[in-house]
Amino acid sequence: MTSPGPDPETTTVPEAGPAVTPTRFFARLASSMSDPVLRALVAATAVSRVGRGVFFAVTVLFFTQIIGLSAAQAAVVLAVSSGCGVLGSLLGGWLSDRWSARRLSFTFEMVSGLMLAAYAFAGDFVSALVLASLSGFFDSMGHSSRSAIIARGFAPDRRVHARAVLRTVTNVSIAAGSGLGAVALALGTPEAYRIVIASGGLLCALGSLPLLRLTAAVDAPRRETYEVRTETGSIDTDAAAAARRDWNRRSPWRDSRYLLLTVLSAVFGMQFGVAEFGIPLWITEYTAAPEVTVSALLIVNTALVVLFQVRASRGTHDLRVAGRVTMIAGWLMVAACMIYALAAGLPAWVAIALLVFGMVAHTFGEILSQAGAWGLSFELADPQRAGAYQGVFGMGFSLGALASPIVVNATAITYGPAGWAMLAAIFLAAAVGIWAIARRAAASV
C-alpha cells in the first residue's frame, strides 16, 4: 500500500546500477562538506561517536567484571540512564528555543563526555548509577540541541540529507570506537578498562569543540517580548497577551498530529530493540546458528547503513515520499520478522543464511524508516518552536527504546514464530499510521 506521490524516479529506494564502491561513497560524502554547518556537525560527530563506540563495547563488562555489579544491577544502571535520557530529550529541545542552541549543544556534549570519562573512577553501584544517569541526561539534551540546529541551519530539502550524513558518520565512528574498546577486552585488566574508558570520555568531550565554529544563524529567532511597549513607553498589555498566546499555541503538546506521529514513530523505532536485544536471544535460544552470527549480523547492518543511508534519504523532505518510504519500511519489517522466525529449528547453515537475509530486509527497513521519520519530524514541526518539537520527537524515540526490550521479550522471545507475527503486525500498523498522517498532511498543503 503506497500513497500517490512524485514521479517514480524520485523514490528513495536504492536505485539499481553499479555497485557502490568505497571511492564513490567517500567522494559523495566529501561533496557534502561544502556547507560550514554540516562540516562542524560532522567533525563533532566523528570525534564524539568514536568515544561512544568505546563505551558500547566495554560498558556492560566493565560494570560486571571490573566494578563487580550483578547483571540485575547493571540492567538497572542502563535503564535509569535511558530514563534520564527521555527527560533530557524534552528539556534540551525546550531550552534550545530560549537560548543559543549551539552554545547549549557544546556545553551538553562537553559535560556528557566528562561524565563518561569519570566512569574510570567508578567503584560501586551508586557511583556507576549517578555517572550513567548524568551522562545519559546530558547526551540526550545535546542530541535535541543538535536536532534544533539542523532544523534551523539547513534549507528544508537539505535537513534530511544532513541527518543521513551524520548517521553515516556515526556508524563509522562507533565501529572505530568499538575497535578501540577491544583493546580493553583483549587485555582484560582493570587498568586497561579504566584507561580506555577515560580516553573514550575525553574524546566525547573533545567532540564538542567543533560546535564552537557554528554561527548564530543556527540559534532560535529572537522571541517577541511579552513587555510590548507603546509609543509613549507604557506596556501594551493586549499585545503582550497576544504574543504569549501565540507562543503557547505553537507548543508541540497542542499539536495532536505531531504527537500521534511521535507515538507511531516511537513504536516503529522498537525495531532497533529487535536488532540489539531480540536477535541475540533468538539466535542463542531458538536457532542452531553459532553465537558469532550476532557479530556478523551487526557488521551487515553497519555496512548497509553506511553505504545506503544518504542515498535512501533523497527526497524525503517531501511529505508524500516520506510516507511512501515508511510504508515500504513497514513491509520490509514484516518480511524480516517472518524470515527470522523461519530460522528456528533448522540446520545451522540454513539458519545463518535466513538470519542474514532477515537482517538485510531489517536494515533497509531501518534505513527507510529513519529517512521518513526525519523528513516528517522536520516538515510537520512549527519552525518557530523547532527545538521543542525536536525535543518531543526525540523523547518519543527514547521511550520506544525503553519499551522495546519488554515488547520484544513478550512477543518473539516468549511465543516464538507466533510472537514474531505479533511484532510484524505492530510494525505494519505503525507504518500505516505514519503513511496516513503524511498523506493527509500532503493533501492539506
BADO-106494 format. One record per residue (C-alpha): x negated, y negated, z negated. Coordinates in Angstrom, 3 decimals. Each point is the difference from the previous one (the first is absolute). Example, Ala and Ser with C-alpha at 12.3 -4.5 7.8 and 13.67 -1.06 7.14 Angstrom:
! BADO-106494
+----------+----------+----------+
:       px :       py :       pz :
+----------+----------+----------+
:  -12.300 :    4.500 :   -7.800 :
:   -1.370 :   -3.440 :    0.660 :
+----------+----------+----------+
! end
This chain:
! BADO-106494
+----------+----------+----------+
:       px :       py :       pz :
+----------+----------+----------+
:    0.000 :    0.000 :    0.000 :
:   -1.532 :   -3.302 :    1.084 :
:    1.229 :   -3.517 :    0.251 :
:    0.074 :   -1.988 :    3.235 :
:   -3.092 :   -2.097 :    0.264 :
:   -2.734 :   -1.380 :    2.197 :
:   -1.289 :    1.630 :    3.149 :
:   -1.359 :    3.521 :   -0.632 :
:   -3.487 :   -1.227 :    0.878 :
:   -0.038 :   -1.905 :   -3.294 :
:    0.626 :    3.081 :   -2.142 :
:   -2.528 :    0.443 :   -2.768 :
:   -0.375 :    3.734 :    0.448 :
:   -3.679 :    0.602 :    0.866 :
:   -0.211 :   -0.202 :    3.762 :
:   -1.287 :    2.782 :    2.187 :
:   -3.361 :   -0.508 :    1.568 :
:   -3.681 :    0.563 :   -0.625 :
:   -1.022 :    1.157 :   -3.413 :
:   -0.833 :   -2.669 :   -2.507 :
:   -3.784 :   -0.130 :   -0.273 :
:   -1.824 :   -1.450 :   -2.979 :
:   -1.546 :   -2.662 :    2.260 :
:    3.386 :   -1.159 :    1.294 :
:    1.455 :    0.086 :   -3.511 :
:   -2.690 :   -2.178 :   -1.533 :
:    0.054 :   -2.322 :    3.022 :
:    3.734 :   -0.598 :   -0.519 :
:   -0.549 :   -0.508 :   -3.705 :
:   -2.809 :   -2.493 :    0.625 :
:    2.186 :   -1.971 :    2.431 :
:    2.432 :   -0.659 :   -2.843 :
:   -2.676 :   -1.750 :   -2.053 :
:    0.235 :   -3.316 :    1.858 :
:    2.609 :   -1.128 :   -2.537 :
:   -1.751 :   -1.486 :   -3.078 :
:    2.818 :    1.051 :   -2.355 :
:   -0.184 :    3.601 :    1.196 :
:   -3.806 :   -0.051 :   -0.201 :
:    0.131 :   -1.040 :   -3.645 :
:    2.660 :    2.586 :   -0.856 :
:   -1.852 :    2.779 :    1.823 :
:   -3.269 :   -0.836 :   -1.763 :
:    1.729 :   -0.021 :   -3.386 :
:    1.848 :    3.245 :    0.728 :
:   -3.037 :    1.828 :    1.362 :
:   -2.074 :   -0.655 :   -3.116 :
:    2.691 :    0.368 :   -2.661 :
:    1.518 :    3.197 :    1.418 :
:   -3.397 :    1.699 :    0.000 :
:    0.067 :   -0.569 :   -3.744 :
:    3.553 :    1.357 :   -0.220 :
:   -1.049 :    3.068 :    1.971 :
:   -2.563 :    0.766 :   -2.690 :
:    2.763 :    0.055 :   -2.598 :
:    2.345 :    2.134 :    2.057 :
:   -2.747 :    2.616 :    0.204 :
:   -1.077 :    0.116 :   -3.651 :
:    2.671 :   -1.496 :   -2.270 :
:    1.896 :    3.134 :   -1.016 :
:   -3.157 :    2.043 :   -0.589 :
:   -1.564 :   -2.901 :   -1.900 :
:    3.023 :   -0.091 :   -2.297 :
:    0.106 :    3.730 :   -0.615 :
:   -3.641 :    1.119 :    0.149 :
:   -1.920 :   -3.037 :   -1.258 :
:    2.357 :   -1.846 :   -2.341 :
:    1.683 :    3.249 :   -1.059 :
:    3.640 :   -0.863 :    0.640 :
:    2.516 :    2.781 :    0.447 :
:    1.803 :    0.358 :    3.328 :
:    3.136 :   -1.414 :   -1.631 :
:   -1.878 :   -3.034 :   -1.337 :
:   -1.567 :   -0.649 :    3.406 :
:    3.471 :    0.160 :    1.589 :
:    1.312 :   -2.517 :   -2.544 :
:   -2.867 :   -2.392 :    0.754 :
:    0.649 :    0.147 :    3.743 :
:    3.781 :   -0.285 :   -0.419 :
:   -0.244 :   -3.035 :   -2.294 :
:   -2.478 :   -1.607 :    2.392 :
:    2.495 :    0.486 :    2.849 :
:    2.766 :   -1.447 :   -2.142 :
:   -2.074 :   -3.097 :   -0.677 :
:   -0.550 :   -0.212 :    3.743 :
:    3.756 :   -0.266 :    0.540 :
:    0.142 :   -3.063 :   -2.256 :
:   -3.166 :   -1.408 :    1.543 :
:    1.464 :    0.205 :    3.523 :
:    3.008 :   -2.050 :   -1.004 :
:   -1.917 :   -2.570 :   -2.055 :
:   -2.763 :   -0.452 :    2.583 :
:    2.502 :   -0.903 :    2.707 :
:    1.901 :   -2.351 :   -2.290 :
:   -3.180 :   -1.860 :   -0.967 :
:   -1.110 :   -0.263 :    3.649 :
:    2.997 :   -2.222 :    0.745 :
:   -1.022 :   -2.411 :   -2.739 :
:   -3.807 :   -0.132 :    0.072 :
:   -2.761 :    0.555 :    2.529 :
:    0.304 :    3.553 :    1.337 :
:   -3.664 :    0.074 :    1.056 :
:   -1.250 :   -1.041 :   -3.447 :
:    2.379 :    2.395 :   -1.724 :
:   -1.042 :    2.865 :    2.273 :
:   -3.681 :   -0.713 :   -0.679 :
:    0.584 :   -0.126 :   -3.756 :
:    2.154 :    3.132 :   -0.124 :
:   -2.430 :    2.062 :    2.086 :
:   -3.019 :   -1.184 :   -1.969 :
:    1.630 :    0.877 :   -3.347 :
:    1.252 :    3.345 :    1.311 :
:   -3.500 :    0.934 :    1.136 :
:   -1.530 :   -0.942 :   -3.337 :
:    2.623 :    2.129 :   -1.770 :
:   -0.989 :    2.947 :    2.197 :
:   -3.677 :   -0.549 :   -0.781 :
:    0.902 :    0.035 :   -3.704 :
:    1.195 :    3.601 :    0.439 :
:   -3.666 :    0.916 :   -0.348 :
:    0.265 :   -0.917 :   -3.689 :
:    3.293 :    1.793 :   -0.684 :
:   -0.330 :    2.716 :   -2.594 :
:    3.476 :    1.047 :   -1.062 :
:    3.673 :    0.101 :    0.984 :
:    0.838 :   -3.509 :   -1.238 :
:   -2.860 :   -1.760 :    1.779 :
:    0.709 :    1.895 :    3.237 :
:    3.698 :   -0.882 :   -0.230 :
:   -0.661 :   -3.710 :   -0.590 :
:   -2.550 :   -0.314 :    2.808 :
:    2.097 :    1.975 :    2.487 :
:    3.080 :   -2.079 :   -0.808 :
:   -1.817 :   -3.316 :    0.410 :
:   -1.700 :    1.115 :    3.187 :
:    3.247 :    1.234 :    1.555 :
:    1.811 :   -3.175 :   -1.053 :
:   -2.537 :   -2.401 :    1.496 :
:   -0.557 :    2.089 :    3.134 :
:    3.740 :   -0.037 :    0.750 :
:    0.182 :   -3.760 :   -0.610 :
:   -2.895 :   -0.420 :    2.428 :
:    1.758 :    2.158 :    2.584 :
:    3.159 :   -2.125 :   -0.175 :
:   -2.056 :   -3.188 :    0.310 :
:   -1.736 :    1.405 :    3.076 :
:    3.378 :    0.904 :    1.520 :
:    1.098 :   -3.607 :   -0.519 :
:   -3.213 :   -1.152 :    1.684 :
:    0.739 :    2.225 :    3.008 :
:    3.586 :   -1.253 :    0.185 :
:   -1.173 :   -3.628 :    0.131 :
:   -3.375 :    0.310 :    1.691 :
:    1.052 :    1.661 :    3.266 :
:    2.540 :   -0.601 :    2.728 :
:    3.013 :    2.359 :   -0.160 :
:   -1.304 :    2.186 :    2.824 :
:   -3.401 :    0.387 :   -1.733 :
:    1.014 :    0.875 :   -3.560 :
:    0.577 :    3.703 :    0.563 :
:   -3.184 :    0.199 :    2.062 :
:   -1.913 :   -1.507 :   -2.927 :
:    1.531 :    2.517 :   -2.420 :
:   -0.880 :    2.838 :    2.365 :
:   -3.616 :   -1.155 :    0.321 :
:   -0.292 :   -0.303 :   -3.777 :
:    1.472 :    3.465 :   -0.522 :
:   -2.476 :    1.441 :    2.480 :
:   -2.894 :   -1.693 :   -1.795 :
:    1.414 :    1.219 :   -3.323 :
:   -0.035 :    3.626 :    1.120 :
:   -3.559 :   -0.205 :    1.326 :
:   -1.221 :   -1.725 :   -3.170 :
:    1.740 :    2.417 :   -2.359 :
:   -1.559 :    2.909 :    1.890 :
:   -3.427 :   -1.614 :   -0.420 :
:    0.669 :   -0.599 :   -3.691 :
:    1.052 :    3.608 :   -0.459 :
:   -3.369 :    0.991 :    1.415 :
:   -1.732 :   -2.150 :   -2.638 :
:    2.181 :    1.575 :   -2.655 :
:   -1.205 :    3.392 :    1.127 :
:   -3.427 :   -0.936 :   -1.402 :
:    1.445 :    0.027 :   -3.508 :
:    1.876 :    3.215 :    0.686 :
:   -3.181 :    1.679 :    1.262 :
:   -2.143 :   -1.080 :   -2.970 :
:    2.759 :    0.582 :   -2.532 :
:   -1.668 :   -1.909 :   -2.845 :
:    1.742 :   -2.668 :   -2.104 :
:   -2.688 :   -2.499 :    0.988 :
:    0.582 :    0.632 :    3.713 :
:    3.750 :   -0.450 :   -0.387 :
:   -0.383 :   -3.235 :   -1.951 :
:   -2.568 :   -1.514 :    2.371 :
:    2.089 :    0.852 :    3.071 :
:    3.169 :   -1.341 :   -1.638 :
:   -1.673 :   -3.262 :   -1.067 :
:   -1.374 :   -0.419 :    3.531 :
:    3.423 :    0.621 :    1.527 :
:    1.633 :   -2.550 :   -2.290 :
:   -2.598 :   -2.625 :    0.821 :
:    0.564 :    0.629 :    3.710 :
:    3.724 :   -0.647 :   -0.560 :
:   -0.844 :   -3.248 :   -1.757 :
:   -2.427 :   -1.069 :    2.746 :
:    2.731 :    0.697 :    2.546 :
:    1.875 :   -3.026 :   -1.312 :
:   -2.714 :   -2.455 :    1.089 :
:    0.939 :   -0.164 :    3.734 :
:    3.454 :   -1.208 :   -1.069 :
:   -1.608 :   -3.297 :   -1.000 :
:   -0.481 :   -0.702 :    3.727 :
:    3.755 :   -0.228 :    0.537 :
:    1.466 :   -3.475 :    0.430 :
:    3.038 :   -1.638 :   -1.573 :
:    1.983 :    0.863 :    3.151 :
:    0.785 :    3.426 :   -1.517 :
:    1.490 :   -1.510 :   -3.150 :
:    3.693 :   -0.665 :   -0.569 :
:    1.326 :   -3.270 :    1.446 :
:    0.439 :   -2.759 :   -2.531 :
:    3.152 :    0.646 :   -1.950 :
:    2.566 :   -2.780 :   -0.236 :
:   -0.152 :   -1.487 :   -3.479 :
:    3.057 :    0.065 :   -2.174 :
:   -0.754 :   -3.598 :   -1.051 :
:    1.189 :   -1.621 :    3.220 :
:   -0.369 :   -3.766 :   -0.280 :
:    2.305 :   -2.630 :    1.450 :
:   -1.234 :   -3.227 :    1.591 :
:    0.248 :   -1.733 :   -3.374 :
:   -2.145 :    2.655 :   -1.674 :
:    2.721 :    1.737 :   -1.976 :
:    0.528 :    3.761 :    0.159 :
:    2.581 :    1.086 :    2.587 :
:    1.680 :    2.751 :   -2.006 :
:    2.237 :    1.108 :    2.882 :
:   -2.950 :    0.469 :    2.358 :
:   -1.981 :    1.785 :   -2.709 :
:    2.903 :    2.371 :   -0.666 :
:    0.375 :    0.684 :    3.727 :
:   -3.706 :    0.775 :    0.322 :
:    0.195 :    2.381 :   -2.954 :
:    3.068 :    1.771 :    1.446 :
:   -1.688 :    0.374 :    3.374 :
:   -3.100 :    1.515 :   -1.615 :
:    2.040 :    2.472 :   -2.043 :
:    2.146 :    0.902 :    3.009 :
:   -3.131 :    1.137 :    1.815 :
:   -0.846 :    2.588 :   -2.664 :
:   -0.455 :    3.565 :    1.324 :
:    2.184 :    1.174 :   -2.887 :
:    2.933 :   -1.760 :    1.686 :
:   -0.747 :    1.592 :    3.384 :
:    1.937 :    3.282 :   -0.014 :
:   -1.251 :    0.981 :    3.446 :
:   -3.628 :   -0.374 :   -1.026 :
:    0.558 :    1.854 :   -3.262 :
:    1.600 :    2.907 :    1.889 :
:   -2.931 :    0.019 :    2.425 :
:   -2.371 :    0.092 :   -2.983 :
:    1.822 :    2.952 :   -1.583 :
:    0.154 :    2.012 :    3.227 :
:   -3.662 :   -0.744 :    0.788 :
:   -0.933 :    1.139 :   -3.514 :
:    1.899 :    3.256 :    0.583 :
:   -1.753 :    0.584 :    3.309 :
:   -3.295 :   -0.986 :   -1.632 :
:    0.244 :    3.153 :   -2.116 :
:   -1.584 :    1.733 :    3.009 :
:   -3.327 :   -1.107 :   -1.484 :
:    0.852 :    2.108 :   -3.053 :
:    0.623 :    2.981 :    2.270 :
:   -3.559 :   -0.277 :    1.328 :
:   -1.722 :   -0.781 :   -3.302 :
:    2.014 :    2.209 :   -2.365 :
:    2.240 :    2.405 :    1.877 :
:   -2.348 :    1.425 :    2.626 :
:   -2.818 :    1.001 :   -2.412 :
:    2.494 :    1.802 :   -2.261 :
:    1.798 :    1.592 :    2.947 :
:   -3.273 :    1.313 :    1.428 :
:   -1.241 :    1.472 :   -3.273 :
:    3.297 :    1.429 :   -1.254 :
:    1.919 :    1.059 :    3.103 :
:   -2.406 :    0.617 :    2.886 :
:   -2.969 :    2.232 :    0.755 :
:   -2.044 :   -2.962 :    1.261 :
:   -3.234 :   -0.640 :   -1.961 :
:   -0.193 :   -3.034 :   -2.285 :
:   -2.557 :   -1.657 :    2.278 :
:    2.889 :   -0.521 :    2.444 :
:    1.075 :   -2.922 :   -2.186 :
:   -3.227 :   -1.869 :    0.825 :
:    0.303 :    0.873 :    3.684 :
:    3.530 :   -1.415 :    0.130 :
:   -1.177 :   -3.182 :   -1.717 :
:   -2.658 :   -0.417 :    2.687 :
:    2.621 :    0.492 :    2.730 :
:    2.244 :   -2.590 :   -1.618 :
:   -2.766 :   -2.579 :   -0.455 :
:   -1.338 :    0.427 :    3.543 :
:    3.415 :   -0.412 :    1.616 :
:    0.834 :   -3.080 :   -2.072 :
:   -3.326 :   -1.605 :    0.870 :
:    0.386 :    0.740 :    3.714 :
:    3.670 :   -0.800 :    0.533 :
:    1.343 :   -2.401 :   -2.667 :
:   -0.901 :   -3.182 :    1.881 :
:    1.238 :    1.331 :    3.328 :
:    3.248 :    1.345 :   -1.453 :
:    0.775 :   -3.341 :   -1.649 :
:    0.273 :   -1.945 :    3.244 :
:    3.276 :   -1.793 :    0.422 :
:    1.502 :    0.914 :   -3.367 :
:    0.523 :   -3.663 :   -0.867 :
:    3.044 :    0.463 :    2.259 :
:    2.890 :    1.192 :   -2.178 :
:    1.287 :    2.511 :    2.556 :
:   -3.432 :    1.523 :    0.511 :
:   -0.563 :    0.197 :   -3.761 :
:    3.316 :    1.801 :   -0.453 :
:   -0.703 :    2.346 :    2.890 :
:   -3.433 :    1.093 :   -1.195 :
:    1.386 :    0.571 :   -3.501 :
:    2.641 :    2.292 :    1.476 :
:   -2.705 :    1.906 :    1.872 :
:   -1.965 :    0.211 :   -3.246 :
:    3.049 :    1.508 :   -1.695 :
:    0.242 :    2.808 :    2.543 :
:   -3.757 :    0.589 :   -0.230 :
:    0.322 :    0.439 :   -3.771 :
:    2.852 :    2.475 :    0.548 :
:   -2.281 :    1.972 :    2.323 :
:   -2.902 :   -0.187 :   -2.465 :
:    2.108 :    1.236 :   -2.922 :
:    1.314 :    2.946 :    2.018 :
:   -3.473 :    0.932 :    1.247 :
:   -1.437 :   -0.135 :   -3.515 :
:    2.801 :    2.276 :   -1.188 :
:   -0.762 :    2.568 :    2.712 :
:   -3.591 :    0.396 :   -1.259 :
:    1.136 :    1.926 :   -3.100 :
:   -0.661 :    3.737 :   -0.027 :
:   -1.867 :    0.134 :    3.325 :
:   -3.583 :    1.174 :    0.664 :
:   -2.634 :   -2.569 :   -0.923 :
:   -0.963 :   -1.001 :    3.541 :
:    3.621 :   -0.480 :    1.037 :
:    0.698 :   -2.001 :   -3.160 :
:   -3.031 :   -2.225 :    0.646 :
:    1.110 :   -0.660 :    3.584 :
:    3.538 :   -0.870 :   -1.102 :
:   -1.261 :   -2.255 :   -2.774 :
:   -2.204 :   -1.906 :    2.462 :
:    2.926 :   -0.413 :    2.427 :
:    2.166 :   -1.139 :   -2.883 :
:   -2.600 :   -2.545 :   -1.109 :
:   -0.288 :   -1.407 :    3.526 :
:    3.778 :   -0.553 :    0.132 :
:   -0.062 :   -1.336 :   -3.559 :
:   -2.819 :   -2.449 :    0.741 :
:    1.665 :   -1.436 :    3.101 :
:    3.163 :   -0.345 :   -2.078 :
:   -2.069 :   -1.869 :   -2.593 :
:   -1.613 :   -2.229 :    2.631 :
:    3.272 :   -0.946 :    1.671 :
:    1.916 :   -0.449 :   -3.247 :
:   -2.655 :   -2.378 :   -1.294 :
:    0.050 :   -2.010 :    3.226 :
:    3.787 :   -0.284 :   -0.156 :
:    0.017 :   -0.874 :   -3.699 :
:   -2.584 :   -2.747 :    0.438 :
:    1.896 :   -1.562 :    2.883 :
:    3.338 :    0.008 :   -1.798 :
:   -1.426 :   -1.147 :   -3.337 :
:   -1.471 :   -3.087 :    1.682 :
:    2.763 :   -0.817 :    2.478 :
:    2.929 :    0.374 :   -2.420 :
:   -1.656 :   -2.047 :   -2.748 :
:    0.687 :   -3.677 :   -0.649 :
:   -3.246 :   -1.777 :    1.024 :
:    0.436 :   -2.520 :   -2.822 :
:   -0.223 :    2.788 :   -2.581 :
:   -2.467 :    2.296 :    1.798 :
:   -1.847 :    0.874 :   -3.199 :
:    3.124 :    0.970 :   -1.936 :
:    1.330 :    2.080 :    2.899 :
:   -3.286 :    1.860 :    0.482 :
:   -0.242 :    0.531 :   -3.745 :
:    3.455 :    1.611 :   -0.119 :
:   -0.811 :    2.162 :    3.026 :
:   -3.294 :    1.091 :   -1.542 :
:    1.762 :    0.770 :   -3.275 :
:    2.345 :    2.315 :    1.897 :
:   -2.913 :    1.971 :    1.420 :
:   -1.557 :    0.241 :   -3.449 :
:    3.242 :    1.409 :   -1.403 :
:    0.144 :    2.479 :    2.866 :
:   -3.535 :    1.111 :   -0.812 :
:    1.004 :    0.518 :   -3.629 :
:    3.054 :    2.050 :    0.950 :
:   -1.564 :    2.084 :    2.759 :
:   -1.725 :    2.682 :   -2.155 :
:    3.249 :    0.566 :   -1.898 :
:    2.101 :    0.219 :    3.173 :
:   -2.462 :    2.204 :    1.879 :
:   -0.321 :    2.348 :   -2.966 :
:    3.799 :    0.173 :   -0.423 :
:    0.511 :    0.883 :    3.663 :
:   -2.784 :    1.639 :    2.015 :
:   -2.077 :    1.445 :   -2.855 :
:    3.017 :    1.274 :   -1.956 :
:    2.218 :    1.321 :    2.802 :
:   -2.504 :    0.802 :    2.751 :
:    1.323 :   -0.205 :    3.592 :
:    3.442 :   -1.147 :   -1.216 :
:   -1.738 :   -2.785 :   -1.938 :
:   -1.913 :   -1.060 :    3.109 :
:    3.346 :   -0.251 :    1.805 :
:    1.236 :   -2.272 :   -2.813 :
:   -3.059 :   -2.221 :    0.398 :
:    0.491 :   -0.109 :    3.773 :
:    3.598 :   -1.165 :   -0.514 :
:   -1.150 :   -2.703 :   -2.425 :
:   -2.565 :   -1.377 :    2.450 :
:    2.417 :    0.092 :    2.923 :
:    2.734 :   -1.757 :   -1.989 :
:   -2.434 :   -2.757 :   -1.016 :
:   -1.149 :   -0.414 :    3.619 :
:    3.586 :   -0.240 :    1.255 :
:    0.739 :   -2.660 :   -2.611 :
:   -3.049 :   -2.079 :    0.958 :
:    0.826 :    0.365 :    3.700 :
:    3.537 :   -1.226 :   -0.657 :
:   -1.283 :   -3.047 :   -1.916 :
:   -2.426 :   -0.852 :    2.819 :
:    2.683 :    0.429 :    2.646 :
:    2.516 :   -2.242 :   -1.781 :
:   -2.663 :   -2.615 :   -0.726 :
:   -1.081 :   -0.050 :    3.656 :
:    3.627 :   -0.347 :    1.159 :
:    0.484 :   -3.015 :   -2.270 :
:   -3.022 :   -1.897 :    1.305 :
+----------+----------+----------+
! end
